Amino acid sequence: MKRKIVSFAFLLVLLFSFASTSLAASSGPGSGNDTWAPVQAHGNIYIEGNFINYGQISLGVNFKLYRVTPTGDVLVGSNSTGTIAAGQYARLKVALASNQPDGQYRLVLDSPGDFTVVAYLGYN
């Protein structure tokens, strides 16, 4: 429990150090399976941050980016971190979609592993 609290505090410090003018959304620690609240974005949309593999096997995190529309969410892009070794982390910028119109976008993260994600959705 103490390790998780210390890790959480460390990750919060890292999160706030990543501030960017294109900041669209951020997420604190969580599992490798998460859905982020919709955020306003456009253009080239990416996720950037730290991906920490606490698991016993080397895996990655998969992403699906959806544009929120009145008739339902539309998949506009997907990508993954690639493999991150067990017990290691990677600081990555992963492209999700390009040339997107201004609108609300929702990100879904998926991994069978035990990941903590401290990252943000950015766009340019």
Backbone as a printed PyTorch tensor [residue, N CA C, xyz], in Angstrom:
tensor([[[  0.8230,  -1.1870,   0.0000],
         [  0.0000,   0.0000,   0.0000],
         [  0.8710,   1.2560,   0.0000]],

        [[  1.9290,   1.2340,   0.8350],
         [  2.8240,   2.3870,   0.9100],
         [  3.4870,   2.6370,  -0.4510]],

        [[  3.8570,   1.5480,  -1.1400],
         [  4.4780,   1.6730,  -2.4550],
         [  3.5330,   2.3530,  -3.4440]],

        [[  2.2620,   1.9740,  -3.3870],
         [  1.2870,   2.5750,  -4.3040],
         [  1.0940,   4.0660,  -4.0150]],

        [[  1.0920,   4.4450,  -2.7420],
         [  0.9310,   5.8600,  -2.3850],
         [  2.1320,   6.6590,  -2.8600]],

        [[  3.3330,   6.1280,  -2.6290],
         [  4.5440,   6.8100,  -3.0810],
         [  4.5620,   6.8890,  -4.6060]],

        [[  4.1870,   5.8090,  -5.2730],
         [  4.1290,   5.8080,  -6.7380],
         [  3.1280,   6.8310,  -7.2440]],

        [[  1.9730,   6.8910,  -6.6070],
         [  0.9420,   7.8500,  -7.0020],
         [  1.4590,   9.2770,  -6.8640]],

        [[  2.1060,   9.5950,  -5.7480],
         [  2.6510,  10.9470,  -5.5340],
         [  3.7060,  11.2700,  -6.5950]],

        [[  4.5840,  10.3200,  -6.8730],
         [  5.6110,  10.5160,  -7.8910],
         [  4.9810,  10.7560,  -9.2570]],

        [[  3.9680,   9.9820,  -9.5910],
         [  3.3200,  10.1170, -10.8880],
         [  2.5900,  11.4520, -11.0240]],

        [[  2.0220,  11.9350,  -9.9340],
         [  1.3870,  13.2550,  -9.9890],
         [  2.4110,  14.3400, -10.2880]],

        [[  3.5760,  14.2420,  -9.6660],
         [  4.6410,  15.2080,  -9.9460],
         [  5.0190,  15.1450, -11.4190]],

        [[  5.1690,  13.9300, -11.9500],
         [  5.4890,  13.7730, -13.3670],
         [  4.3980,  14.3520, -14.2540]],

        [[  3.1590,  14.0900, -13.9000],
         [  2.0300,  14.5750, -14.6880],
         [  2.0670,  16.0810, -14.8300]],

        [[  2.2650,  16.7870, -13.7240],
         [  2.2630,  18.2370, -13.7660],
         [  3.4990,  18.7970, -14.4630]],

        [[  4.5560,  18.0070, -14.5790],
         [  5.7450,  18.4720, -15.2890],
         [  5.5980,  18.3690, -16.7980]],

        [[  4.5410,  17.7050, -17.2910],
         [  4.3500,  17.5170, -18.7250],
         [  3.4700,  18.5850, -19.3690]],

        [[  3.0780,  19.5880, -18.6360],
         [  2.1400,  20.5890, -19.1510],
         [  2.5740,  21.0820, -20.5270]],

        [[  1.6010,  21.2710, -21.3900],
         [  1.8590,  21.6820, -22.7580],
         [  0.7610,  22.6270, -23.2160]],

        [[  1.0700,  23.4760, -24.1820],
         [  0.0460,  24.3880, -24.6890],
         [ -1.0440,  23.6360, -25.4360]],

        [[ -0.7540,  22.4360, -25.8930],
         [ -1.7650,  21.6650, -26.6130],
         [ -2.4710,  20.6650, -25.7020]],

        [[ -2.3620,  20.8700, -24.4060],
         [ -2.9750,  19.9430, -23.4540],
         [ -4.4740,  19.8800, -23.6680]],

        [[ -4.9680,  18.6770, -23.8830],
         [ -6.4020,  18.4900, -24.0890],
         [ -7.0290,  17.7290, -22.9350]],

        [[ -6.3090,  16.7830, -22.3630],
         [ -6.8440,  16.0080, -21.2500],
         [ -5.7020,  15.2830, -20.5720]],

        [[ -5.9340,  14.8690, -19.3630],
         [ -4.8970,  14.1060, -18.6800],
         [ -5.5420,  13.0290, -17.8470]],

        [[ -4.7470,  12.0530, -17.5090],
         [ -5.2360,  10.9760, -16.6710],
         [ -4.1550,  10.6130, -15.6830]],

        [[ -4.5680,  10.3330, -14.4860],
         [ -3.6300,   9.8930, -13.4700],
         [ -3.4840,   8.3980, -13.5230]],

        [[ -2.9080,   7.8360, -12.4960],
         [ -2.6900,   6.3870, -12.4780],
         [ -3.9890,   5.6100, -12.6350]],

        [[ -3.8880,   4.4910, -13.2920],
         [ -5.0400,   3.6280, -13.4910],
         [ -4.5740,   2.3260, -14.0830]],

        [[ -5.4700,   1.4490, -14.3170],
         [ -5.0960,   0.1760, -14.9170],
         [ -4.8390,   0.3760, -16.4000]],

        [[ -4.4210,  -0.6860, -17.0710],
         [ -4.2290,  -0.6200, -18.5090],
         [ -5.5400,  -0.6040, -19.2650]],

        [[ -6.6710,  -0.6350, -18.5590],
         [ -7.9840,  -0.5940, -19.1880],
         [ -8.7350,   0.6060, -18.6380]],

        [[ -9.0100,   1.5690, -19.4990],
         [ -9.6130,   2.8050, -19.0250],
         [-10.2670,   3.5210, -20.1980]],

        [[-11.3000,   4.3020, -19.9100],
         [-11.9190,   5.1750, -20.9000],
         [-11.8500,   6.5840, -20.3670]],

        [[-11.2400,   7.4730, -21.1280],
         [-11.1150,   8.8610, -20.7080],
         [-12.3600,   9.6360, -21.1270]],

        [[-12.7140,  10.6230, -20.3380],
         [-13.8430,  11.5000, -20.6550],
         [-13.5560,  12.2300, -21.9650]],

        [[-14.5920,  12.5400, -22.7260],
         [-14.3770,  13.2570, -23.9880],
         [-13.7060,  14.6150, -23.7700]],

        [[-12.8470,  14.9840, -24.7280],
         [-12.1460,  16.2630, -24.6970],
         [-12.2420,  16.9330, -26.0590]],

        [[-12.1110,  18.2250, -26.0760],
         [-12.1210,  18.9980, -27.3170],
         [-10.7450,  18.9020, -27.9770]],

        [[-10.7090,  18.5620, -29.2600],
         [ -9.4430,  18.4450, -29.9840],
         [ -9.7020,  18.5940, -31.4790]],

        [[ -8.6260,  18.6930, -32.2370],
         [ -8.7020,  18.7380, -33.7040],
         [ -7.3030,  18.5220, -34.2850]],

        [[ -7.2490,  18.3420, -35.5830],
         [ -5.9610,  18.1940, -36.2560],
         [ -5.3440,  16.8290, -36.0210]],

        [[ -4.0500,  16.8400, -35.7080],
         [ -3.3040,  15.6110, -35.4530],
         [ -3.3600,  15.3340, -33.9540]],

        [[ -3.9810,  14.2350, -33.5720],
         [ -4.2320,  13.9220, -32.1660],
         [ -3.3050,  12.7820, -31.7400]],

        [[ -2.7020,  12.9450, -30.5580],
         [ -1.7530,  11.9560, -30.0440],
         [ -1.8970,  11.8290, -28.5360]],

        [[ -1.3140,  10.7750, -27.9890],
         [ -1.2080,  10.6160, -26.5500],
         [  0.2780,  10.6500, -26.2280]],

        [[  0.6340,  11.3850, -25.1660],
         [  2.0350,  11.4990, -24.7730],
         [  2.1520,  11.3870, -23.2620]],

        [[  3.1190,  10.6160, -22.8140],
         [  3.3400,  10.4960, -21.3810],
         [  4.1130,   9.2510, -21.0210]],

        [[  3.9840,   8.8530, -19.7520],
         [  4.6720,   7.6770, -19.2250],
         [  3.7120,   6.5030, -19.1330]],

        [[  4.1990,   5.3540, -19.5440],
         [  3.4440,   4.1080, -19.5130],
         [  4.2800,   3.1310, -18.6920]],

        [[  3.7860,   2.7690, -17.5170],
         [  4.5580,   1.9830, -16.5570],
         [  3.9680,   0.5860, -16.4660]],

        [[  4.7970,  -0.4110, -16.7500],
         [  4.3670,  -1.8060, -16.7270],
         [  4.7390,  -2.4130, -15.3770]],

        [[  3.7550,  -2.5590, -14.4910],
         [  3.9700,  -3.1820, -13.1870],
         [  3.8040,  -4.6970, -13.2410]],

        [[  3.4510,  -5.2200, -14.3910],
         [  3.1740,  -6.6460, -14.5280],
         [  4.4180,  -7.5130, -14.5590]],

        [[  4.1840,  -8.8070, -14.6700],
         [  5.2540,  -9.8030, -14.6900],
         [  5.6640, -10.1930, -16.1140]],

        [[  4.9110,  -9.7220, -17.1160],
         [  5.2500, -10.0400, -18.4980],
         [  5.3110,  -8.7710, -19.3270]],

        [[  6.0530,  -8.8160, -20.3970],
         [  6.2060,  -7.6660, -21.2870],
         [  4.9870,  -7.5490, -22.1940]],

        [[  4.3470,  -6.4090, -22.1370],
         [  3.1460,  -6.1250, -22.9270],
         [  3.1130,  -4.6540, -23.2880]],

        [[  2.0760,  -4.2520, -23.9900],
         [  1.8650,  -2.8510, -24.3230],
         [  0.4420,  -2.4270, -24.0340]],

        [[  0.1600,  -1.1730, -24.3330],
         [ -1.1820,  -0.6100, -24.1680],
         [ -1.7140,  -0.2610, -25.5580]],

        [[ -2.9430,  -0.6680, -25.8380],
         [ -3.6060,  -0.3560, -27.1070],
         [ -4.5370,   0.8320, -26.9030]],

        [[ -4.6770,   1.6480, -27.9400],
         [ -5.5290,   2.8310, -27.8800],
         [ -6.5250,   2.8200, -29.0240]],

        [[ -7.7350,   3.2870, -28.7260],
         [ -8.7380,   3.5460, -29.7570],
         [ -9.2830,   4.9390, -29.4930]],

        [[ -9.2870,   5.7760, -30.5170],
         [ -9.7660,   7.1520, -30.4150],
         [-11.0930,   7.2670, -31.1600]],

        [[-12.1050,   7.7830, -30.4650],
         [-13.4440,   7.9390, -31.0290],
         [-13.8380,   9.4100, -31.0750]],

        [[-14.4630,   9.8310, -32.1830],
         [-15.0880,  11.1610, -32.2470],
         [-16.5120,  10.9850, -31.7300]],

        [[-16.8890,  11.8200, -30.7890],
         [-18.2310,  11.7600, -30.1890],
         [-19.1840,  12.5210, -31.1000]],

        [[-20.2380,  11.8480, -31.5600],
         [-21.2310,  12.4790, -32.4290],
         [-22.6270,  12.2500, -31.8390]],

        [[-23.6060,  13.0350, -32.2660],
         [-24.9670,  12.8620, -31.7480],
         [-25.5580,  11.4790, -32.0400]],

        [[-25.0750,  10.8220, -33.0900],
         [-25.6140,   9.5100, -33.4480],
         [-24.7680,   8.3500, -32.9110]],

        [[-23.7240,   8.6750, -32.1450],
         [-22.8610,   7.6380, -31.5740],
         [-21.3960,   7.9090, -31.8400]],

        [[-20.5420,   7.2560, -31.1060],
         [-19.1030,   7.4500, -31.2530],
         [-18.5960,   6.7690, -32.5210]],

        [[-17.6590,   7.4530, -33.2070],
         [-17.0960,   6.9490, -34.4560],
         [-15.5990,   6.7370, -34.2530]],

        [[-15.1180,   5.5190, -34.5180],
         [-13.6880,   5.2240, -34.4110],
         [-12.9350,   5.9980, -35.4930]],

        [[-11.9590,   6.8200, -35.0760],
         [-11.1880,   7.6110, -36.0420],
         [ -9.7130,   7.2290, -36.0640]],

        [[ -9.2620,   6.4430, -35.0870],
         [ -7.8600,   6.0380, -35.0890],
         [ -7.5510,   5.0660, -33.9800]],

        [[ -6.4640,   4.3290, -34.1750],
         [ -6.0010,   3.4040, -33.1490],
         [ -4.4990,   3.2310, -33.3020]],

        [[ -3.8630,   2.8110, -32.2090],
         [ -2.4310,   2.5890, -32.2080],
         [ -2.0710,   1.9010, -30.9020]],

        [[ -0.7930,   1.6480, -30.6710],
         [ -0.3680,   1.0330, -29.4130],
         [  1.0180,   1.5160, -29.0360]],

        [[  1.3940,   1.2420, -27.7950],
         [  2.7190,   1.6230, -27.3210],
         [  3.7930,   0.6820, -27.8330]],

        [[  3.4110,  -0.4760, -28.3180],
         [  4.3950,  -1.5150, -28.5700],
         [  4.7090,  -2.1740, -27.2290]],

        [[  5.6520,  -3.0770, -27.2120],
         [  5.9550,  -3.8380, -26.0030],
         [  6.7980,  -3.0230, -25.0290]],

        [[  6.3890,  -3.0430, -23.7640],
         [  7.1520,  -2.4330, -22.6760],
         [  7.5350,  -3.5740, -21.7350]],

        [[  8.8130,  -3.6870, -21.4420],
         [  9.3060,  -4.7980, -20.6260],
         [  8.6720,  -4.7850, -19.2400]],

        [[  8.4890,  -5.9610, -18.6810],
         [  7.9330,  -6.1050, -17.3290],
         [  8.7820,  -5.3120, -16.3350]],

        [[  8.1060,  -4.5520, -15.4780],
         [  8.7980,  -3.7760, -14.4600],
         [  9.4660,  -2.5160, -14.9770]],

        [[  9.2220,  -2.1500, -16.2150],
         [  9.8540,  -0.9750, -16.8210],
         [  8.8050,   0.0610, -17.2160]],

        [[  9.2810,   1.2340, -17.6400],
         [  8.3710,   2.2520, -18.1430],
         [  8.9400,   2.8170, -19.4320]],

        [[  8.0810,   3.4830, -20.1760],
         [  8.5030,   4.1520, -21.4040],
         [  7.8290,   5.5050, -21.4740]],

        [[  8.5770,   6.5090, -21.8630],
         [  8.0310,   7.8420, -22.1300],
         [  7.8300,   7.8830, -23.6370]],

        [[  6.5590,   7.9940, -24.0680],
         [  6.2280,   7.8810, -25.4800],
         [  5.2600,   8.9570, -25.9450]],

        [[  5.3200,   9.2160, -27.2350],
         [  4.3210,  10.0240, -27.9300],
         [  3.7890,   9.1410, -29.0500]],

        [[  2.4960,   8.8180, -28.9730],
         [  1.8900,   7.8640, -29.9030],
         [  0.8060,   8.5690, -30.7140]],

        [[  0.9840,   8.6030, -32.0360],
         [ -0.0100,   9.2120, -32.9260],
         [ -1.2860,   8.3720, -32.9330]],

        [[ -2.4440,   9.0540, -32.8960],
         [ -3.7290,   8.3470, -32.8790],
         [ -4.5640,   8.6190, -34.1270]],

        [[ -4.5790,   9.8540, -34.5930],
         [ -5.3780,  10.2110, -35.7720],
         [ -4.8430,  11.5180, -36.3390]],

        [[ -5.0470,  11.7470, -37.6330],
         [ -4.5750,  12.9900, -38.2530],
         [ -5.7130,  13.6650, -39.0080]],

        [[ -5.5620,  14.9730, -39.1960],
         [ -6.5060,  15.7940, -39.9640],
         [ -7.9440,  15.6600, -39.4750]],

        [[ -8.1360,  15.6800, -38.1680],
         [ -9.4820,  15.5330, -37.6020],
         [-10.1570,  16.8900, -37.4410]],

        [[-11.4720,  16.9630, -37.6740],
         [-12.1940,  18.2230, -37.4760],
         [-12.3180,  18.5540, -35.9840]],

        [[-12.5640,  19.8090, -35.6920],
         [-12.7650,  20.2270, -34.3070],
         [-13.9770,  19.4940, -33.7360]],

        [[-13.8210,  18.9380, -32.5400],
         [-14.9200,  18.2120, -31.9200],
         [-14.5040,  17.5470, -30.6320]],

        [[-15.4010,  16.7420, -30.0950],
         [-15.1490,  15.9940, -28.8700],
         [-14.6010,  14.6110, -29.2360]],

        [[-13.5370,  14.2030, -28.5220],
         [-12.9060,  12.9120, -28.7700],
         [-12.7710,  12.1510, -27.4540]],

        [[-12.9720,  10.8380, -27.5240],
         [-12.8990,   9.9620, -26.3540],
         [-11.8480,   8.8910, -26.6310]],

        [[-10.9680,   8.6690, -25.6450],
         [ -9.8950,   7.6900, -25.7910],
         [-10.1690,   6.4720, -24.9240]],

        [[ -9.9890,   5.2840, -25.5000],
         [-10.1230,   4.0290, -24.7700],
         [ -8.7550,   3.3500, -24.7630]],

        [[ -8.2750,   3.0160, -23.5600],
         [ -7.0090,   2.3140, -23.3740],
         [ -7.3240,   0.8750, -23.0170]],

        [[ -6.5460,  -0.0510, -23.5660],
         [ -6.7970,  -1.4600, -23.3170],
         [ -5.4810,  -2.2220, -23.2520]],

        [[ -5.3290,  -3.0290, -22.2090],
         [ -4.1620,  -3.8980, -22.0880],
         [ -4.4870,  -5.0320, -21.1290]],

        [[ -4.0060,  -6.2280, -21.4230],
         [ -4.1930,  -7.3240, -20.4680],
         [ -3.2140,  -7.2220, -19.2970]],

        [[ -2.2790,  -6.2810, -19.3660],
         [ -1.2610,  -6.1370, -18.3290],
         [ -1.6630,  -5.2040, -17.2160]],

        [[ -0.7320,  -5.0160, -16.2870],
         [ -0.9160,  -4.1390, -15.1290],
         [ -0.1370,  -2.8610, -15.3840]],

        [[ -0.7890,  -1.8890, -16.0120],
         [ -0.1430,  -0.6370, -16.3830],
         [ -0.6790,   0.5340, -15.5780]],

        [[  0.1980,   1.4990, -15.3520],
         [ -0.2110,   2.8130, -14.8880],
         [  0.1130,   3.7680, -16.0200]],

        [[ -0.8390,   4.6220, -16.3600],
         [ -0.6710,   5.5710, -17.4550],
         [ -0.7600,   6.9800, -16.8910]],

        [[  0.2960,   7.7440, -17.1150],
         [  0.3120,   9.1650, -16.7540],
         [  0.6170,   9.9020, -18.0400]],

        [[ -0.4290,  10.3770, -18.6940],
         [ -0.2740,  10.9200, -20.0270],
         [ -1.3640,  11.9470, -20.2980]],

        [[ -1.2830,  12.5730, -21.4550],
         [ -2.3120,  13.5170, -21.8760],
         [ -2.5710,  13.3530, -23.3610]],

        [[ -3.7620,  13.7540, -23.7670],
         [ -4.0870,  13.8250, -25.1900],
         [ -3.6690,  15.1940, -25.6680]],

        [[ -2.9100,  15.2240, -26.7150],
         [ -2.4920,  16.4880, -27.3020],
         [ -2.9120,  16.5490, -28.7440]],

        [[ -2.8110,  17.7280, -29.3180],
         [ -3.1360,  17.8930, -30.7380],
         [ -2.3600,  19.0750, -31.2880]],

        [[ -2.1470,  19.0440, -32.5910],
         [ -1.5060,  20.1710, -33.2750],
         [ -1.9780,  20.2280, -34.7190]]])
